[in-house]
Amino acid sequence: MTPRPCPICRKPRSAEFAPFCSARCRDRDLARWFSEGYAVPGPPADPEDIAREDG
């Protein structure tokens, strides 16, 4: 089985930053989550439902 490349730049992965090759690619991925570049499929959560679950 061949090792999978970094999901951001396709370079070989680094054990230190797995599954990425570097801190730069790890941070780029995190920035995509923060900027809503990625999304989990499904209907949007209602903030009131979330508040009831926490209470």
Long-range contacts (C-beta under 8 A, 24 or more apart in sequence): none
